[in-house]
Amino acid sequence: MGWLGSTRQGLFTMADDLEQQPQGWLSSWLPAWRPTSMSQLKNVEARILQCLQNKFLARYVSLPNQNKIWTVTVSPELKDRTPLVMVHGFGGGVGLWILNMDSLSARRTLHTFDLLGFGRSSRPTFPRDPEGAEDEFVTSIETWRETMGIPNMILLGHSLGGFLATSYSIKYPERVKHLILVDPWGFPLRPSDPSEIRAPPTWLKAVASVLGRSNPLAVLRVAGPWGPGLVQRFRPDFKRKFADFFEDDTISEYIYHCNAQNPSGETAFKAMMESFGWARRPMLERIHLIRKDVPITMIYGANTWIDTSTGKKVKMQRPDSYVRDMEIEGASHHVYADQPHIFNAVVEEICDSVD
């Protein structure tokens, strides 16, 4: 069903846009060349959130350091159970959880937010070293949690969000009731034998060949008015994944406007990565540092380009802890959108095991 046919029961508070201020003649010229703005991102996101049936609250959460985290809370009235907090992956934002938010907030509060440097959140300058960039992300998540007044949570992260959720759990294990990692990026060490490397998807190889050493999504900004069309060309699958909600290019527009802004989080990700598929500080070398009593579930798409053997390796690293790994058939990297009904059922089962 399209978003126009849905009923919006939610409470939706709008906040000031975090528009980027032009600096210098080049910056003032670029907005005309690049058809994007935070206002356009806000508008396309509003079309997505109109699909929600449950009550929701959308607002900026201001951190003590003046950064702001764009946050969507669904079913805020359900305070008796541990809330579920969902952390999106690289280049994403809160809107990409639209196939999951109503189902996963049926019996508990769900919080999702745009990571610092992504989506509608503030886009500060990150440290340029991998450890510093990672710490900046993790600190922003903890400060957000404190500001929100969430004592503990079920923490779910997809891709880059899974990497950061794991790093957060190492530092703040007392806040995590269950860690759910969905096709997490950045876990294995890069193999020395090229034959052991799983082939990345075609769109990723195409982007890499164009960009070389530039920021991962720089092509969207350099392409100017052709940028929105590039999203549809490189990722036509996203339109199919969300076809039950949108028959038009809403999701492609959302992805474009999320990533055509100042590449703050993208630059931080570049500092953390060694070529697109590998982390400079692989999480497998650190997963044993998470407190033993924190249960972990790893959910993979059966057809993903991510190394699914990581789940077995995490089990070996944590022999005295609860670690479950599973694959969802018919799903690739974006498990939550490829098989949303199965994904939602699995996550609901995990949440119900907590309380």
C-alpha positions as CSV (number, residue, x, y, z in Angstrom):
1,M,0.0,0.0,0.0
2,G,1.3,3.4,-0.9
3,W,2.0,6.0,1.8
4,L,-0.9,8.2,0.6
5,G,-3.3,5.5,1.6
6,S,-2.0,5.2,5.2
7,T,-3.4,6.7,8.3
8,R,-0.9,8.7,10.4
9,Q,-1.7,8.5,14.1
10,G,1.7,9.6,15.2
11,L,2.9,12.7,17.1
12,F,5.4,14.3,14.8
13,T,7.2,17.4,16.2
14,M,9.3,19.2,13.6
15,A,12.6,20.9,14.5
16,D,14.8,23.5,12.8
17,D,16.7,22.2,9.9
18,L,20.5,21.8,10.2
19,E,21.3,23.5,7.0
20,Q,25.0,23.7,6.0
21,Q,26.2,27.3,5.8
22,P,28.0,28.1,2.5
23,Q,31.6,29.1,2.9
24,G,33.4,30.8,0.0
25,W,32.5,31.1,-3.7
26,L,32.8,27.4,-4.4
27,S,30.6,26.3,-1.6
28,S,28.0,29.0,-2.5
29,W,28.0,27.7,-6.1
30,L,27.8,24.0,-5.3
31,P,24.2,24.0,-3.9
32,A,22.9,25.2,-7.3
33,W,24.9,22.4,-9.0
34,R,23.9,19.8,-6.4
35,P,20.1,19.6,-6.1
36,T,19.9,18.8,-2.4
37,S,19.4,20.5,1.0
38,M,18.5,19.5,4.5
39,S,15.0,20.8,3.8
40,Q,14.6,18.4,0.9
41,L,15.8,15.5,3.1
42,K,13.3,16.5,5.8
43,N,10.5,16.5,3.2
44,V,11.2,13.1,1.7
45,E,11.7,11.6,5.1
46,A,8.3,13.0,6.2
47,R,6.7,11.1,3.3
48,I,8.3,7.9,4.6
49,L,7.3,8.4,8.2
50,Q,3.7,9.0,7.2
51,C,3.5,5.3,6.6
52,L,3.8,4.6,10.4
53,Q,0.6,3.4,12.1
54,N,1.9,3.5,15.7
55,K,2.3,6.7,17.6
56,F,5.7,8.2,17.1
57,L,7.7,11.2,18.1
58,A,10.4,12.7,15.9
59,R,12.8,15.4,17.1
60,Y,16.3,16.6,17.6
61,V,18.1,15.5,20.8
62,S,20.7,18.1,21.7
63,L,24.0,16.8,23.1
64,P,26.1,18.9,25.6
65,N,28.7,19.5,22.9
66,Q,26.1,21.3,20.7
67,N,25.7,18.4,18.2
68,K,22.2,17.3,17.5
69,I,21.0,13.7,16.9
70,W,17.8,13.3,14.8
71,T,15.7,10.7,16.6
72,V,12.5,8.9,16.0
73,T,10.7,7.1,18.9
74,V,7.8,4.8,18.1
75,S,5.3,3.7,20.7
76,P,6.7,6.0,23.4
77,E,3.9,5.1,25.7
78,L,5.1,1.4,26.1
79,K,7.4,2.0,29.1
80,D,7.2,-1.4,30.8
81,R,9.7,-3.3,28.6
82,T,13.3,-2.8,27.7
83,P,13.4,-0.5,24.6
84,L,14.8,-1.5,21.3
85,V,17.4,0.8,19.8
86,M,18.3,0.4,16.1
87,V,21.4,1.8,14.5
88,H,21.5,2.1,10.7
89,G,24.4,1.3,8.4
90,F,26.7,3.4,6.2
91,G,24.8,5.9,4.1
92,G,21.5,5.2,5.8
93,G,19.1,6.9,8.1
94,V,16.0,6.4,10.2
95,G,13.8,6.2,7.1
96,L,15.2,2.9,5.9
97,W,13.7,1.1,9.0
98,I,10.2,1.9,7.8
99,L,9.4,-1.8,7.0
100,N,10.3,-2.7,10.6
101,M,9.3,0.1,12.9
102,D,5.6,-0.7,13.4
103,S,6.1,-4.4,13.9
104,L,9.0,-4.0,16.3
105,S,7.2,-1.4,18.4
106,A,4.0,-3.4,18.9
107,R,4.9,-4.4,22.4
108,R,7.8,-2.1,23.4
109,T,9.2,1.4,22.6
110,L,11.6,1.6,19.7
111,H,14.2,4.3,19.2
112,T,16.1,4.9,16.0
113,F,18.3,7.8,15.2
114,D,20.6,9.2,12.4
115,L,24.2,8.5,13.4
116,L,26.3,11.6,14.0
117,G,27.5,12.7,10.5
118,F,24.7,11.0,8.7
119,G,21.1,11.8,7.7
120,R,19.6,14.8,9.5
121,S,22.0,14.7,12.5
122,S,24.8,17.2,12.9
123,R,27.8,16.8,10.6
124,P,30.9,17.7,12.6
125,T,34.5,17.2,11.7
126,F,35.6,13.8,13.0
127,P,39.1,12.8,14.1
128,R,41.0,11.5,11.0
129,D,42.5,8.4,12.7
130,P,40.4,5.2,12.9
131,E,40.4,4.9,16.7
132,G,39.5,8.6,17.1
133,A,36.7,8.4,14.5
134,E,35.2,5.3,16.1
135,D,35.4,6.8,19.6
136,E,33.6,9.9,18.4
137,F,30.7,7.8,17.1
138,V,30.5,5.6,20.3
139,T,30.7,8.7,22.6
140,S,27.8,10.3,20.7
141,I,25.7,7.2,21.1
142,E,26.3,7.1,24.8
143,T,25.7,10.8,25.2
144,W,22.5,10.4,23.3
145,R,21.4,7.5,25.6
146,E,22.1,9.6,28.7
147,T,20.2,12.6,27.3
148,M,17.3,10.3,26.4
149,G,17.3,8.8,29.9
150,I,17.4,5.2,28.7
151,P,18.8,3.1,31.5
152,N,19.5,0.0,29.3
153,M,18.4,-1.3,25.9
154,I,18.3,-4.1,23.4
155,L,20.9,-2.7,20.9
156,L,20.6,-3.6,17.2
157,G,23.0,-2.5,14.5
158,H,23.2,-3.1,10.8
159,S,26.4,-3.1,8.8
160,L,28.5,-0.1,10.1
161,G,25.8,0.3,12.8
162,G,26.7,-3.3,13.9
163,F,30.4,-2.4,14.1
164,L,29.6,0.7,16.2
165,A,27.0,-1.2,18.4
166,T,29.7,-3.8,19.2
167,S,32.3,-1.1,20.0
168,Y,29.6,0.6,22.2
169,S,29.0,-2.8,24.0
170,I,32.7,-3.2,24.8
171,K,32.7,0.2,26.5
172,Y,29.3,0.3,28.1
173,P,28.2,-3.4,28.6
174,E,26.0,-2.5,31.6
175,R,23.7,-0.6,29.2
176,V,23.1,-3.6,26.8
177,K,20.6,-6.3,27.6
178,H,21.1,-8.1,24.2
179,L,23.3,-7.2,21.2
180,I,21.8,-7.9,17.8
181,L,24.2,-7.6,14.9
182,V,22.6,-7.6,11.4
183,D,25.1,-8.3,8.6
184,P,27.8,-6.4,10.6
185,W,30.6,-4.7,8.7
186,G,34.2,-4.6,9.8
187,F,34.6,-7.9,11.8
188,P,37.1,-10.1,9.9
189,L,40.7,-9.4,9.2
190,R,41.5,-8.9,5.6
191,P,42.8,-12.2,4.1
192,S,46.3,-12.1,2.6
193,D,45.1,-14.5,-0.1
194,P,42.9,-12.6,-2.6
195,S,41.1,-15.9,-3.5
196,E,39.6,-15.9,0.1
197,I,37.9,-12.6,-0.4
198,R,34.2,-12.8,-1.1
199,A,33.3,-10.8,-4.3
200,P,31.6,-7.5,-3.5
201,P,28.3,-6.6,-5.3
202,T,28.6,-5.1,-8.8
203,W,27.4,-1.6,-7.8
204,L,30.2,-1.5,-5.1
205,K,32.9,-2.4,-7.6
206,A,31.6,0.2,-10.1
207,V,31.6,3.0,-7.5
208,A,35.1,1.9,-6.3
209,S,36.5,2.0,-9.9
210,V,35.1,5.5,-10.4
211,L,36.2,7.0,-7.1
212,G,39.6,5.5,-6.4
213,R,40.8,7.1,-3.1
214,S,37.9,9.6,-2.7
215,N,35.2,9.4,-0.1
216,P,33.0,6.4,-0.8
217,L,30.0,8.3,-2.1
218,A,31.7,11.4,-3.5
219,V,30.4,10.5,-7.0
220,L,26.9,11.5,-5.8
221,R,28.1,15.0,-5.0
222,V,30.4,15.4,-8.0
223,A,27.6,14.3,-10.4
224,G,25.5,17.4,-9.5
225,P,22.0,17.2,-11.1
226,W,22.7,13.7,-12.3
227,G,23.3,12.5,-8.7
228,P,19.7,11.3,-8.0
229,G,19.7,9.3,-11.2
230,L,22.9,7.6,-10.1
231,V,21.3,6.2,-7.0
232,Q,18.5,4.7,-9.2
233,R,21.1,3.3,-11.6
234,F,23.5,1.8,-9.0
235,R,20.8,0.6,-6.6
236,P,17.6,-0.2,-8.5
237,D,17.0,-3.0,-5.9
238,F,16.1,-0.4,-3.2
239,K,13.0,0.6,-5.1
240,R,11.9,-3.1,-5.3
241,K,12.6,-3.7,-1.6
242,F,10.2,-0.9,-0.5
243,A,7.7,-1.4,-3.3
244,D,4.9,-2.4,-0.9
245,F,5.0,1.2,0.5
246,F,6.2,3.3,-2.4
247,E,5.6,3.0,-6.1
248,D,7.7,6.0,-6.9
249,D,11.3,7.0,-6.3
250,T,10.8,8.1,-2.6
251,I,13.4,5.7,-1.2
252,S,16.0,6.6,-3.9
253,E,15.4,10.3,-3.2
254,Y,15.9,9.7,0.5
255,I,19.2,7.8,0.0
256,Y,20.4,10.6,-2.4
257,H,19.6,13.4,0.0
258,C,21.1,11.5,3.0
259,N,24.4,11.3,1.1
260,A,24.6,14.4,-1.0
261,Q,25.2,16.6,2.0
262,N,28.5,17.5,3.7
263,P,30.2,14.0,3.9
264,S,31.0,14.2,7.7
265,G,30.2,10.6,8.8
266,E,31.3,9.4,5.4
267,T,34.8,10.9,5.9
268,A,34.9,9.2,9.4
269,F,34.0,5.9,7.8
270,K,36.8,6.3,5.3
271,A,39.2,6.8,8.2
272,M,38.0,3.6,9.7
273,M,38.1,1.4,6.6
274,E,40.8,-0.3,4.6
275,S,39.1,-0.6,1.2
276,F,35.3,-0.7,1.4
277,G,34.8,-4.2,2.9
278,W,37.4,-4.1,5.7
279,A,38.1,-2.2,8.9
280,R,41.5,-0.9,10.0
281,R,40.6,-2.1,13.5
282,P,38.8,-5.4,12.9
283,M,36.2,-6.2,15.5
284,L,37.0,-9.9,15.6
285,E,40.2,-8.9,17.4
286,R,38.2,-7.2,20.1
287,I,34.9,-9.0,20.5
288,H,36.2,-11.0,23.5
289,L,36.3,-7.7,25.4
290,I,32.5,-7.5,25.7
291,R,31.5,-8.6,29.1
292,K,30.6,-12.4,29.2
293,D,27.0,-11.9,30.4
294,V,26.0,-9.8,27.3
295,P,24.2,-12.1,24.9
296,I,24.8,-11.7,21.2
297,T,22.7,-12.7,18.2
298,M,24.1,-12.3,14.6
299,I,21.7,-12.2,11.7
300,Y,23.0,-12.5,8.2
301,G,21.4,-12.5,4.8
302,A,22.1,-15.9,3.1
303,N,23.1,-14.1,-0.1
304,T,25.1,-11.3,1.5
305,W,28.6,-10.2,0.4
306,I,29.6,-9.9,4.1
307,D,31.7,-12.9,5.4
308,T,29.0,-15.0,7.3
309,S,31.7,-17.2,8.8
310,T,32.3,-14.4,11.3
311,G,29.4,-15.7,13.4
312,K,31.2,-19.0,14.0
313,K,34.4,-17.2,14.8
314,V,32.6,-15.0,17.4
315,K,31.3,-18.2,19.1
316,M,34.9,-19.4,19.3
317,Q,36.1,-16.1,20.8
318,R,33.3,-16.2,23.5
319,P,33.0,-19.9,24.6
320,D,31.4,-19.1,27.9
321,S,28.8,-16.6,26.5
322,Y,25.5,-16.8,24.6
323,V,26.3,-16.3,20.9
324,R,23.8,-17.3,18.2
325,D,24.3,-16.9,14.5
326,M,21.7,-17.4,11.8
327,E,21.1,-16.8,8.1
328,I,17.8,-15.6,6.5
329,E,17.1,-17.2,3.2
330,G,16.3,-14.9,0.3
331,A,18.0,-11.9,1.9
332,S,21.2,-10.1,0.9
333,H,23.0,-7.4,2.9
334,H,19.9,-5.4,3.7
335,V,18.2,-8.3,5.5
336,Y,15.7,-6.0,7.2
337,A,14.3,-4.8,3.8
338,D,14.9,-8.0,1.8
339,Q,12.8,-10.2,4.1
340,P,11.1,-7.8,6.5
341,H,8.5,-10.2,7.9
342,I,11.0,-12.9,8.7
343,F,13.5,-10.4,10.1
344,N,10.8,-8.7,12.3
345,A,9.7,-12.1,13.7
346,V,13.3,-13.0,14.5
347,V,14.0,-9.7,16.3
348,E,10.6,-9.8,18.1
349,E,11.5,-13.3,19.4
350,I,14.9,-12.0,20.7
351,C,13.3,-9.0,22.3
352,D,10.7,-11.2,24.0
353,S,13.5,-13.4,25.4
354,V,14.7,-10.2,27.3
355,D,11.4,-9.3,28.8
